Amino acid sequence: MVDVALMVNVARLYYEESRTQVSIAKELGITRLSVIELLKTARAEGIVRIEIVNPKEDFSLLEEIVAQKYRLKKVIIVPGKGNDTVQLPNHLARSAVSYLAETIEINDIVGIGWGLTVMEITKQLKEYGRRSIVVVPLIGGGNERQAQYDVNSLTKRFASAFGGESYSLFAPAVVDSKVIRDVIVTDSKIRQVTDFWKRMNVALIGIGVMTKEFPTAFNENLTANPIDFKEKGIVGDVLSRFYGIEGNDIPLELHERMIGIDFSTLRKTETVIGVAGGLAKYNAIYGAIKGSIINVLITDENVARKLAKHS
């Protein structure tokens, strides 16, 4: 009887963390032959799916069409056969890393968002020399238990790759009242970070949809004070701040209690890179574009083709 949990663990260590079979065997107390057999079984049973991507596939015309249609600074498209795949976040992150390496210049101020896609990007970063950049989080963190929402850690990792300096935002992403929020943002340490937001050159964000994958603090708030997303016309979120299909800000009491960059400030940033793919996120991506929340889009061909046809 195969231990499925063990098989998944082995697969994650091998494929996601690029660990060697020997190191995995040593850590888990099994033989290298067992690791090989578990990896083989994981592929046979569909737990691991390998996708071959042609890096030379040319989307330049489609990128130009989408960029011109929506007046975006840049559009980067990755392959996406048929339906969304489990490999998509990896492909998006790889393209984002290449673009960031070309775009970020010496002394830039860079803002970092949170989420699974942003975390995947930071994992793929290498060393890009000492560019003396300043990197700041775009939202508070608090005591989030999920690694993708540990925005201060993501910020530090990003700064390290570009030989820069990082600042942490030691404040919750959402607090109990607007009064508390207004007091916290006057603190000198908090202002040190928020003042950078007004001078940012580059912002890197993910684009979300309304799922159970919200940060813990927001899930607790939404459970206590449910929001009817459909009634309010909400299609997506950026940094857990909600918007409509035209990118219009949705007035919510929750937003008044958040410690994070607002859309009006984000829109003034020279380069705002939105990284997201999958047709399930289409409305969220479309809204972020229409509302000028982002001006650089990194997405997959399925979303891009739909954007090109959108009337």
N, C-alpha and C positions, 0 to 999 in steps of 0.2 A: 504494500500500500504506500503510494507516494505521499510524502508530507508536503501538501500544497503550500502551506505558509513558508516552509523552508525553501521550496522551489522558487517562490516569488521573491523571497529575500535574496537568494543567490542571483536571480535574474537582475534585480535592481542594482546590486553591488557591481555586477559585471557590465551591464549595458548603460546604466545611468551614472555610475561613479567611476567607470573605467578601471575597476580593480582587476588585478591579475587573478587567474584561477588558483594559483598557489597561495596568495594572500587571503583569498576568500576561504579556502579550505582551512588555513591556519586559524583564522578568526572564528569560524563556525565549528571547528573541531571535527571536520570530516576529511575524507581523502580527496585528492585532486580528481581522481576518477569519478567520485560521487558528484563533484561539481560539474564535470563534463556531461555526465548522464542527466543531471537535473536540468542543465541548460538545453540539452537535446530534447528532453521531454517537454520543457516549457515552450519550445518552438513548435513541436508536434501537436500540442494541445491548444495552440493559439494564444497562450499567455504572453508570449513574445512574438511580435510580428515584425519582420524585417522589410523595409521598403527601400528600393533602389531609386535614387533621384538623379536625374541628369542635370548636373550643374550648368550645362551649356544651353539648356532650354531657354529660348529667347522670348521674353515678355516685354521687350522694349517698346513696341508699338502700343500694347495695351497699357503699359505704365504711362506713356505719354498721353493717351486718350483720357484716362482717369484723372491724371494731374491737371490737364487743361480744362476738363469739364467742371471740376470742383475747385479750380484755382489753388491747387496744392503745390508746395515748393518741390516736393519729391514724392514719388510712389515707387515702392519696391515690392515686387511680386514673387512669391515662392510657389513651386508646383503644388498641386492639390488634386490628386486623381479622384474623380467621382465624389464620394462623401468625405467628410472630415476624417482625418486619421489621427491615431495616437502619436504619430511622429511630428505632427504639425507644429507644436510649440518649439520643438528642437530646430526645425527648419526656420521658423520665424526668428528665433533667437540668434541663429547663426548669421542671418542677413542683417539683423539689427546690430550685432557686434561689428561686422564689417563696416557698416555705415557710420557707426559711432567712432570707430578708429580713424575714419577719413574726415569726419566732421569736427570733432572736438579739437580745439586749438589751445595753445599756451595761454594760461590765465583765464580761461573760460570759467563761468559759474554754471554749474550743472545741478539741476533738481531731479531727484529720483522718486518715483512712485513706488507702489507695492503690487503684490499679486504674483501668481504662478509664472506668468510670462516674464516679468521683470526679474524674478528670482532666477529663472533659467538663463536669462541674458548674463546676469552677474556670474553665474557658474561657468559660462563659456569665455569670459574675459581672460586675456593673457596679459603680458607686460607690454606697455606701449610707450615706455620711456618716461622721463620726468617732464610732464607738461604743466606742472604747478597749477593745476585747476583747484577750484573749491567745489565741493560736492555737499549738497544739503538735502535732507528729506523734505518731501512736499506735504507731509501729513504727520500728525503725532502717532506714537506707537502704543504707549501704555504697556500692559502686561499680556500682549498677544502671545498665545501658545503656538500658533502656526508660523512656521519659518518664513513663509511668503509674505507675512505681514509684519515681520521684524524689520521695519524700514530702516532703523539706525544701523543694523548689521549690513543690510544691502548697500547702504550708502558708504560704509567703511570699505566694503569689498570693492566697490566701484572706484573710490578714490585711490586705493592701493594699486589698482591696475594701471591708472594713468599718472601715477606718481604725484598725487595731489593731497589736499588736506580735506578732511571731512568734519562736519559739525553734526552733532546729534540733537534731536528735538525731544527733550525729556518731558513730554506731556502726553496725556491720553488723546486719542483721535477724537473721542466724543466724551463730553462731560454731562453732568446732571442738569445743568441749567445755563441759559445764556449769560446770566449774571456771573457765574463761575468762569465761564469761557472768557468773558470780557476782562476779568481780573487777571487770569492766567496769561493772556497775550500781552499784558503790560510788563511782565517780568523781563528784566534785561537779558537774561539768557535765552528766553524765547524770542525776543525781538532781534537778537543777534542772528537767528536763523531766518525769521520772517522778513527781515530787511533784505536778505539776499534774494528773496523771491522777486523783488521789484527790479533786480539787476541781472537776472538770469539770462544766459545766452542760449542754453539748451535745457529742455525738460524731457524726461523719458517716462512714459506712462503706459499702463495697460488699459484696456477697455473691457468693462464687465457687463454682465447681465444679471438679472435678479435671480440668484440661486441661493442655496444654503451655504455657499462657500464664502459668505461675508465674514469679515473679522469677528471674533467672539463678541467684542463690545457692541458692534452693530447688530448682530443677531439678537443679543439680549434686549437692545432697544426696540428692535422691530417686533420682537415677541411681546414686549410690554405695551408697545404702541404701534399696532399693525398699520401698514400703509397699503391702500388699495392701488397697486401699481397701474392696473388697467384703467381704472376710473380717472386717475390723474394723468394718464397719457405718458407714463414713464417707460422708456425703452432701454435705458442703459445707465451705467454709472462710470464715472472716472474718479478714482480716489474716494469711492463710496458717496459721491455727490451725484444726485440723480438729475436726468434731463429728458426732454421729449424728443420726438422724431425729427424736429427741425433744429435740435440742439438747444432748444429754449430751456432756460433755468426753471426748475420746478420749485416753487416756494414751499418749503417744508420747515416745520419747527425744528426738526432734527438738524438741518443745515446750520441753524443759528447756534447750535451747541457744539459744532465741530471745530477742531483746531487743525486747520489745513488750508492750503491755498484755495482761493475761490476761482471761478471761471473767468471773471473779469481780469484778474491779475495774470492768470495763465495765458489768456489771449494776447497779452502784451509781450509775451516772450517771443524772441526771434525765431526759435526753432522748437516746436513741440512735436515730439515723435510719438505717435500712437502705434503700438504693436499689438495686433489682434487678428485672428482668423477664424474661419469656420462659419458656415451659413447660419448657425444658431445665433451668432453674434451680429448678423447683418444689420438689423435695425439700430443696434447700439453703435456700430461703426458708422453707419450712414448719418445718424444724429450727431455724432462727434465731429464729422466732417462739415455737415451743414451749419452747425453752430460755431464753426471756427475754433472749436476747443483744441483741435490738432491742425497742423499744417504739413506734416509729413506722415505718410501712412505706409506701414509695412504689413502686408496681408497676403492671402493666398489667391490663386487664380480664380477659384469659384466665386469668392466675394468680389474680386476685381471685375469679372465679367458681368456680374449682376449690377455692379455700380455703373459700368459703362452703358448698360441697357436701360437703367433707371430713367424714367421720364418725369 
